[in-house]
Amino acid sequence: MTAMEIVELGETVQAGVVFAESGRLRPVWFAWRGRRMAVEKVNYAWQERDGGVKIYHFAVQVGGTVFEIAFDSSRFTWRILRSYLE
């Protein structure tokens, strides 16, 4: 069994999303450090509140890496929070 490395990032990114018929967001790509990262799969999605602000979190698969990205609904900004490497 290999250990998982968690890298804290906390950087602002741009993201391309689609709105599903249910009204849910689904990220399809994000641009990070000059690279456009195509989301292969959304592994998990959840919401949190930071005071009165709703934050939408997504664990997305890009190659062999999972990234956690988040959308701040009050600022309309995306951030890449961390990566999970095996």
C-alpha positions in Angstrom: 0.0 0.0 0.0 1.4 3.4 -0.9 1.0 6.6 1.1 -1.1 9.4 -0.2 0.5 12.9 -0.3 -1.8 15.8 0.3 -0.5 19.2 -1.0 -2.2 22.3 0.3 -2.5 24.9 -2.5 -5.1 27.7 -1.8 -4.7 29.4 -5.2 -7.2 31.2 -7.3 -8.0 29.5 -10.7 -10.3 29.9 -13.6 -12.8 27.1 -14.3 -15.2 26.1 -17.0 -18.5 24.6 -15.8 -21.8 23.3 -17.1 -25.1 23.6 -15.3 -26.9 20.3 -15.2 -30.7 20.1 -15.7 -31.0 19.8 -11.9 -29.3 23.2 -11.6 -26.1 21.7 -10.2 -22.7 22.9 -11.2 -20.3 20.4 -12.9 -16.7 21.6 -13.5 -15.3 20.4 -16.8 -11.9 22.1 -16.7 -9.8 24.5 -14.6 -6.7 26.6 -15.5 -3.9 26.3 -13.0 -0.3 27.5 -13.3 -0.6 28.1 -17.0 -2.2 24.7 -17.8 -5.7 23.8 -18.7 -6.7 20.7 -16.7 -9.5 18.7 -18.2 -11.7 17.1 -15.5 -12.1 13.4 -16.3 -14.5 12.7 -13.4 -16.1 14.4 -10.5 -15.5 12.0 -7.6 -17.5 13.8 -5.0 -19.3 17.1 -4.5 -20.5 18.9 -1.3 -21.5 22.3 0.0 -20.4 24.2 3.1 -21.4 27.6 4.5 -18.8 30.2 5.5 -21.1 32.5 7.5 -23.9 33.3 5.0 -21.8 32.3 2.0 -22.3 29.0 0.2 -19.1 27.3 -0.9 -19.4 24.5 -3.5 -16.6 21.9 -3.3 -15.6 19.3 -5.9 -13.1 16.5 -5.7 -12.1 16.1 -9.4 -9.9 13.5 -11.2 -7.2 14.7 -13.6 -5.0 11.9 -14.7 -3.8 10.1 -11.6 -4.3 13.1 -9.3 -7.4 14.2 -7.4 -7.8 18.0 -6.9 -10.2 19.7 -4.5 -11.6 22.9 -6.1 -14.2 25.2 -4.7 -16.6 27.9 -5.9 -17.4 30.9 -3.7 -20.9 31.9 -4.6 -20.6 35.4 -3.1 -17.4 36.4 -5.0 -17.9 34.1 -8.0 -14.4 32.9 -7.7 -12.8 29.4 -8.0 -9.9 28.2 -5.8 -7.8 25.1 -6.0 -7.5 24.0 -2.3 -5.4 20.9 -2.4 -4.2 17.9 -4.4 -4.1 14.3 -3.5 -1.2 12.3 -5.0 -0.6 8.5 -4.6 
